[in-house]
Amino acid sequence: MADNKVRETFSARELAITLSHFDLGIISGIEEFARGSRRAPKLILQSQRGKFLFKRRAKGKDDMAKVAFTHQIQLTLAGQNFPLPHLFGTRDDNNSMLVWESNIYEMFEYIEGSGYDASLDATFHAGKILGLYHKLLQDFRSDYQPPQGSYHGAQAIQQSIRSTISSLPIEKRPSAEELTETVGALETAYRKCAAAADKLGLQQWQSQIVHGDWHPGNMLFRSGHVVGVIDYDAARLQQRVIDFANGALQFSILGGGEDPTTWPDYLDKTRFKRFLRGYDSANVISTAELNTVPYLMCEAMIAEAVLPIAATGSFGRLDGFGFLKMVRRKTGWILAHAGELVNVLQD
């Protein structure tokens, strides 16, 4: 059986041919960049032209029209001084992607930065940069028809919630009564939150291009500021609040150790406030949008949990049922404190 955890690499021939298409000058250093998908090999290149990240797209992530769409977004943002790694074009035609033997390759400038340190400055700036992203792309148009689905009100998410019942390992499965009650509570919460957000008018609000995956792992930081936003593959057309509500969740949720049943119910309200205030400083949030945020956060949290658990029975290395119980607790806390959360911009 093949080891799916083995990271793919470039062959010597592949590297010699593909790199010859870029005007990098003399290359003085090459090292593997072992992050992200194992199916997408990456290298850091040091050359006369600077430092670059070279990547072969993973199979399944190499639809040419979709890649061109994401590149169009990145080039549009780069032209307006948005913080992101700039694409480096090919030597002959300055194309942002290289196609060779049915593979797609990308060359990015390499940005030095560190991960999210959970500081309030970094949290504020992460929100501000998302607000800027939405502002700069508010009128973005493309011939490509981007996806429009999200974690909000999706039938696939409701089906995944129900599927967790049969996906959990038999040896770790709780009593049928406890399992059914927990999963039923999550499904009810998901449907009620979706209905509440729609009742507040979400479906009538204008859609635009959003990032679709705004979380700390997709940003590089220096001195409390975002210096690079990466991964535009989830970009899609939807209401911006769906994006920044998920961002508020990602930057305020609190985890813990290997046992999710010991994680706290509550969010970090200070970070939650800083993220949304950062966004609002760049792109004003309406009261109506703010009122939907707690409901959307609950939907996002449930969706993020049930998709992998329905598929594998666990959440990464964490126990699947323990994770579901934790999400149920956190969802209950958010809904119980919704009034406080929607008033963060008035405090």
MARKOLVEX-547079 format. One line per 4 residues: for each residue y, x, z of C-alpha. Coordinates in nm, 3 decimals, padded with zeros to 5 digits. Layout:
BEGIN
Y,X,Z; ...
//
This chain:
BEGIN
00.000,00.000,00.000; 00.344,00.134,-00.092; 00.576,00.227,00.195; 00.880,00.005,00.146
01.071,00.219,00.393; 01.066,00.531,00.175; 01.416,00.601,00.046; 01.444,00.634,-00.331
01.585,00.957,-00.470; 01.726,01.089,-00.797; 01.507,01.299,-01.023; 01.647,01.636,-01.135
01.658,01.520,-01.498; 01.825,01.192,-01.407; 02.090,01.371,-01.203; 02.162,01.633,-01.469
02.209,01.371,-01.742; 02.405,01.113,-01.545; 02.645,01.357,-01.379; 02.724,01.508,-01.718
02.904,01.183,-01.800; 03.170,01.246,-01.535; 03.448,01.503,-01.547; 03.396,01.650,-01.201
03.442,02.016,-01.285; 03.215,02.263,-01.109; 02.999,02.094,-00.844; 02.977,02.315,-00.537
02.774,02.092,-00.307; 02.526,01.804,-00.318; 02.381,01.626,-00.016; 02.189,01.305,00.032
02.381,01.013,00.180; 02.102,00.830,00.361; 02.278,00.505,00.443; 02.262,00.152,00.312
01.978,00.018,00.101; 01.678,00.250,00.064; 01.644,00.125,-00.292; 01.990,00.255,-00.388
01.992,00.637,-00.370; 02.328,00.798,-00.293; 02.465,01.151,-00.294; 02.782,01.313,-00.166
02.920,01.552,-00.425; 03.175,01.826,-00.359; 03.345,01.933,-00.680; 03.661,02.080,-00.827
03.797,01.726,-00.863; 03.732,01.636,-00.500; 03.462,01.471,-00.291; 03.266,01.179,-00.434
02.988,00.936,-00.354; 02.743,00.887,-00.641; 02.513,00.586,-00.637; 02.237,00.428,-00.843
02.230,00.053,-00.797; 01.915,-00.100,-00.658; 01.706,-00.323,-00.881; 01.812,-00.680,-00.821
02.168,-00.562,-00.759; 02.221,-00.441,-01.113; 02.323,-00.747,-01.311; 02.582,-00.596,-01.543
02.812,-00.899,-01.550; 02.809,-00.923,-01.170; 02.878,-00.551,-01.132; 03.166,-00.574,-01.379
03.306,-00.865,-01.175; 03.295,-00.668,-00.850; 03.453,-00.368,-01.025; 03.731,-00.590,-01.156
03.803,-00.695,-00.797; 03.803,-00.336,-00.676; 04.028,-00.215,-00.956; 04.269,-00.501,-00.891
04.285,-00.412,-00.522; 04.315,-00.040,-00.591; 04.616,-00.109,-00.813; 04.788,-00.269,-00.513
04.717,00.013,-00.265; 04.444,-00.173,-00.078; 04.231,00.069,00.129; 03.904,00.118,-00.055
03.710,00.399,-00.225; 03.845,00.418,-00.580; 03.602,00.402,-00.867; 03.590,00.718,-01.079
03.550,00.648,-01.451; 03.320,00.813,-01.702; 03.439,01.109,-01.906; 03.449,00.956,-02.254
03.559,00.596,-02.204; 03.674,00.580,-01.840; 03.417,00.310,-01.768; 03.373,00.220,-01.402
02.995,00.206,-01.444; 02.747,00.424,-01.627; 02.438,00.264,-01.781; 02.147,00.497,-01.850
01.783,00.400,-01.907; 01.846,00.046,-01.775; 01.997,00.174,-01.451; 02.358,00.134,-01.339
02.540,00.422,-01.172; 02.873,00.427,-00.988; 03.099,00.713,-00.880; 03.340,00.656,-00.591
03.591,00.878,-00.424; 03.458,00.974,-00.081; 03.668,00.856,00.213; 03.639,01.033,00.547
03.623,00.783,00.829; 03.429,00.667,01.132; 03.268,00.346,01.243; 03.421,00.062,01.441
03.493,00.165,01.801; 03.556,-00.191,01.927; 03.913,-00.100,02.021; 04.179,-00.371,02.007
04.382,-00.172,01.754; 04.085,-00.142,01.518; 04.005,-00.511,01.565; 04.362,-00.618,01.487
04.372,-00.399,01.178; 04.035,-00.529,01.053; 04.178,-00.881,01.066; 04.503,-00.770,00.902
04.321,-00.602,00.614; 04.113,-00.915,00.550; 04.436,-01.115,00.541; 04.572,-00.867,00.290
04.252,-00.887,00.083; 04.286,-01.264,00.056; 04.657,-01.243,-00.018; 04.615,-00.991,-00.299
04.330,-01.190,-00.459; 04.474,-01.537,-00.412; 04.543,-01.575,-00.785; 04.258,-01.352,-00.909
04.080,-01.491,-01.213; 03.774,-01.371,-01.402; 03.563,-01.482,-01.697; 03.260,-01.430,-01.473
03.156,-01.739,-01.276; 03.119,-01.613,-00.920; 02.878,-01.771,-00.671; 03.024,-02.041,-00.448
02.760,-02.091,-00.181; 02.811,-01.986,00.179; 02.672,-02.033,00.527; 02.865,-02.361,00.555
02.678,-02.689,00.516; 02.395,-02.536,00.312; 02.064,-02.717,00.265; 01.890,-02.379,00.244
02.010,-02.293,00.593; 01.883,-02.624,00.733; 01.546,-02.562,00.570; 01.536,-02.210,00.717
01.609,-02.348,01.063; 01.303,-02.575,01.035; 01.093,-02.294,00.884; 01.136,-02.076,01.192
00.884,-02.301,01.371; 00.596,-02.179,01.156; 00.724,-01.825,01.096; 00.710,-01.702,01.457
00.403,-01.488,01.537; 00.132,-01.697,01.701; 00.083,-01.445,01.983; 00.452,-01.469,02.078
00.504,-01.836,02.008; 00.616,-02.046,02.308; 00.488,-02.394,02.381; 00.523,-02.641,02.097
00.759,-02.850,02.310; 00.993,-02.559,02.389; 00.992,-02.433,02.032; 01.057,-02.775,01.879
01.334,-02.848,02.128; 01.512,-02.516,02.064; 01.488,-02.535,01.686; 01.590,-02.902,01.689
01.897,-02.819,01.898; 02.000,-02.550,01.650; 01.956,-02.781,01.353; 02.159,-03.054,01.524
02.434,-02.807,01.613; 02.444,-02.671,01.259; 02.475,-03.016,01.102; 02.734,-03.136,01.352
02.947,-02.824,01.307; 02.937,-02.855,00.927; 03.038,-03.222,00.950; 03.318,-03.142,01.195
03.462,-02.873,00.966; 03.448,-03.108,00.667; 03.613,-03.386,00.867; 03.904,-03.150,00.932
03.953,-03.120,00.555; 03.778,-02.797,00.464; 03.634,-02.926,00.136; 03.982,-03.019,00.012
04.133,-02.675,00.068; 04.187,-02.435,-00.218; 03.910,-02.188,-00.297; 03.969,-01.827,-00.389
03.782,-01.498,-00.414; 03.668,-01.385,-00.068; 03.480,-01.076,00.048; 03.180,-01.268,00.177
03.050,-01.002,00.419; 03.338,-00.897,00.643; 03.183,-00.710,00.935; 03.242,-00.372,01.105
02.969,-00.196,00.905; 03.160,-00.254,00.582; 03.470,-00.066,00.697; 03.571,00.293,00.766
03.827,00.358,01.038; 04.064,00.636,01.141; 04.293,00.619,01.444; 04.249,00.244,01.482
04.322,00.168,01.115; 04.095,00.061,00.832; 04.099,00.336,00.571; 03.823,00.202,00.347
03.656,-00.134,00.281; 03.320,-00.114,00.104; 03.051,-00.343,-00.042; 03.196,-00.608,-00.269
02.862,-00.749,-00.384; 02.895,-01.065,-00.173; 03.235,-01.154,-00.324; 03.245,-01.522,-00.409
03.464,-01.827,-00.458; 03.520,-02.035,-00.146; 03.782,-02.138,00.109; 03.926,-01.832,00.280
03.865,-01.974,00.629; 03.489,-01.941,00.570; 03.548,-01.567,00.533; 03.783,-01.508,00.824
03.589,-01.733,01.064; 03.282,-01.516,01.002; 03.497,-01.206,01.047; 03.623,-01.338,01.381
03.261,-01.386,01.488; 03.148,-01.041,01.373; 03.432,-00.866,01.557; 03.399,-01.059,01.884
03.027,-01.125,01.934; 02.863,-00.939,02.220; 02.508,-00.811,02.209; 02.303,-00.599,02.445
01.966,-00.429,02.466; 01.631,-00.497,02.307; 01.592,-00.832,02.483; 01.833,-01.089,02.331
01.764,-01.336,02.613; 01.973,-01.107,02.838; 02.276,-01.105,02.606; 02.586,-01.286,02.737
02.672,-01.636,02.619; 03.042,-01.563,02.578; 03.241,-01.391,02.306; 03.495,-01.117,02.366
03.794,-01.351,02.362; 04.044,-01.063,02.353; 03.890,-00.916,02.039; 03.861,-01.264,01.887
04.232,-01.315,01.948; 04.327,-00.973,01.811; 04.127,-01.020,01.491; 04.287,-01.355,01.411
04.632,-01.234,01.507; 04.582,-00.940,01.274; 04.486,-01.174,00.991; 04.779,-01.404,01.066
05.021,-01.110,01.057; 04.932,-01.055,00.690; 04.842,-01.406,00.575; 04.948,-01.705,00.785
04.664,-01.920,00.919; 04.729,-02.294,00.919; 04.660,-02.507,01.225; 04.404,-02.706,01.028
04.217,-02.389,00.932; 04.224,-02.262,01.289; 04.073,-02.586,01.415; 03.765,-02.532,01.196
03.703,-02.174,01.315; 03.476,-02.250,01.616; 03.257,-02.478,01.406; 03.231,-02.226,01.123
03.151,-01.946,01.365; 02.858,-02.146,01.499; 02.734,-02.216,01.147; 02.766,-01.848,01.054
02.579,-01.733,01.365; 02.296,-01.980,01.315; 02.267,-01.892,00.945; 02.259,-01.518,01.010
01.981,-01.565,01.264; 01.750,-01.810,01.094; 01.733,-01.658,00.745; 01.548,-01.338,00.850
01.348,-01.516,01.123; 01.227,-01.781,00.878; 01.120,-01.502,00.640; 00.963,-01.256,00.885
00.931,-01.420,01.226; 01.170,-01.171,01.385; 01.528,-01.053,01.370; 01.477,-00.692,01.273
01.303,-00.535,01.571; 01.404,-00.818,01.804; 01.182,-01.106,01.911; 01.245,-01.406,01.689
01.224,-01.683,01.948; 01.429,-01.488,02.202; 01.693,-01.445,01.936; 01.698,-01.816,01.856
01.742,-01.900,02.224; 02.029,-01.653,02.248; 02.201,-01.805,01.944; 02.161,-02.150,02.095
02.334,-02.032,02.414; 02.617,-01.864,02.227; 02.666,-02.169,02.008; 02.692,-02.386,02.316
02.951,-02.151,02.468; 03.168,-02.151,02.154; 03.167,-02.529,02.130; 03.242,-02.566,02.501
03.540,-02.331,02.468; 03.663,-02.446,02.125; 03.993,-02.565,02.269; 04.071,-02.221,02.408
03.968,-02.048,02.089; 04.188,-02.253,01.857; 04.493,-02.186,02.073; 04.477,-01.807,02.041
04.778,-01.786,01.810; 04.995,-01.985,02.048; 04.927,-01.778,02.362
//
